[in-house]
């Protein structure tokens, strides 16, 4: 719980700076790059969470990885997180930042689960359809789960649309029992 509160504090701070500079998408791009290149790797997360590793070694790694690739403000933010020993909750900070950004821009996230990865064309068509149905701007977050056999499961907020083959089979079993 404490980590989420701390992450929220830092996420809100970087969000406010991005908003003030009218550059939410730019900051999101830089923060996403850091997450994708470093904090999506379990060994890297352990490295940054390890209190025995010197702060300077953590800073040096970030500088070497991202110097000139991300904005100076985002780099300074990362250095602050290292100094304050909060870099270990980077993923939580990024998740909260993204939620704040999406809310500010009126974007709803649709978690879409499919048995097989959706092509770009399929994702675009689904996004267009969901935009039309909800009358809101939708951003798809794809997930893969072979257990659904086929079709899609779409979750937007607290709404769930189960169009999966597994879901239809469950519904058929229930209907046959009654």
Secondary structure as GFF3:
##gff-version 3
##sequence-region A 1 178
A	DSSP	alpha_helix	2	20	.	.	.	ID=ss1
A	DSSP	alpha_helix	24	34	.	.	.	ID=ss2
A	DSSP	pi_helix	35	39	.	.	.	ID=ss3
A	DSSP	alpha_helix	42	49	.	.	.	ID=ss4
A	DSSP	alpha_helix	55	66	.	.	.	ID=ss5
A	DSSP	alpha_helix	72	83	.	.	.	ID=ss6
A	DSSP	three_ten_helix	87	89	.	.	.	ID=ss7
A	DSSP	alpha_helix	90	104	.	.	.	ID=ss8
A	DSSP	beta_strand	107	114	.	.	.	ID=ss9
A	DSSP	alpha_helix	120	134	.	.	.	ID=ss10
A	DSSP	beta_strand	137	144	.	.	.	ID=ss11
A	DSSP	three_ten_helix	146	148	.	.	.	ID=ss12
A	DSSP	beta_strand	151	156	.	.	.	ID=ss13
A	DSSP	beta_strand	159	164	.	.	.	ID=ss14
A	DSSP	alpha_helix	165	177	.	.	.	ID=ss15
###
